[in-house]
Amino acid sequence: MNNMKKILTAISLAFCVSFAGQVSLLAQKTGATESSLIDAVTLIDAGKFAEAVSILKPMASAEPGNDAVFYYLGLASYAMRDAEEAVAYLQEASRLDTSNFWYKDRLARLYAATSQPELAIAIYEDLLETEPSNYEVYYNLVNLYAQQNKPDEMLR
């Protein structure tokens, strides 16, 4: 059980602090929203997930079209081990911005971590269409195929 706790903690932290390439999300938002969003991301980075959620939830209600808010709500929810809410928030972020690689990738990782490999596989297969040179997508997809005992899929 202790190892499982360590694994979940490591996954949660890796899930939340992987902000490379995502700074542009914050740059797209303006004014008070930007400031609040930056505050929430800072809290997430500091491991203060509940505090971040307390900032982000009112923002989601006030700005239901703000994809970045839903994305960070998903990350914080997952870090707090609420996979069901995390899925809902990441799905909404992906729906609001269908071209965002990070949203789809994090949703696929969440599906894989919560024993929903078929959903993760579907997202990664879709990502291969738009990100054919992204080797991490191939790596994650091959691992999922291996876990599902699908050797023929691994070779295509």
Secondary structure as UniProt FT lines:
FT   HELIX           2..17
FT   TURN            20..21
FT   HELIX           23..27
FT   HELIX           31..45
FT   TURN            46..47
FT   HELIX           49..62
FT   TURN            64..65
FT   HELIX           67..79
FT   TURN            80..81
FT   HELIX           83..96
FT   TURN            98..99
FT   HELIX           101..113
FT   TURN            114..115
FT   HELIX           117..130
FT   TURN            132..133
FT   HELIX           135..147
FT   TURN            148..149
FT   HELIX           151..155
//
